[in-house]
Amino acid sequence: MVLRPNPVLAPRNVYEAKARRWQVEWPRLVVEPWPER
């Protein structure tokens, strides 16, 4: 399973908090980094 950021829908801090929570539930989750645009 892959978690991809969507900068249009949520700010970076929300994405990073969600990623931390979800990795506890799904240790095999692949979290893609926030785009550096």
C-alpha positions in Angstrom: 0.0 0.0 0.0 1.3 3.5 -0.9 0.4 6.8 0.6 0.9 9.7 -1.8 0.7 13.4 -0.9 -1.9 15.6 -2.5 -0.9 19.2 -1.9 -4.1 20.5 -3.4 -6.2 18.9 -0.7 -4.1 19.1 2.5 -1.1 21.0 3.8 2.2 19.2 4.5 1.7 19.0 8.3 -1.6 17.2 7.9 -0.1 14.7 5.5 2.9 14.0 7.7 0.7 13.5 10.8 -1.6 11.2 8.8 1.4 9.2 7.6 2.8 8.7 11.1 -0.6 7.5 12.4 -1.2 5.2 9.4 2.3 3.6 9.7 1.5 2.5 13.2 -1.6 0.7 11.8 0.1 -0.6 8.6 3.8 -1.1 9.1 4.3 -2.1 5.4 2.8 1.2 4.2 5.1 3.1 1.8 4.9 6.8 2.4 6.0 9.0 -0.5 7.7 12.2 0.4 6.1 15.6 0.1 6.9 17.3 -3.3 9.6 19.9 -3.1 8.2 22.3 -5.6 
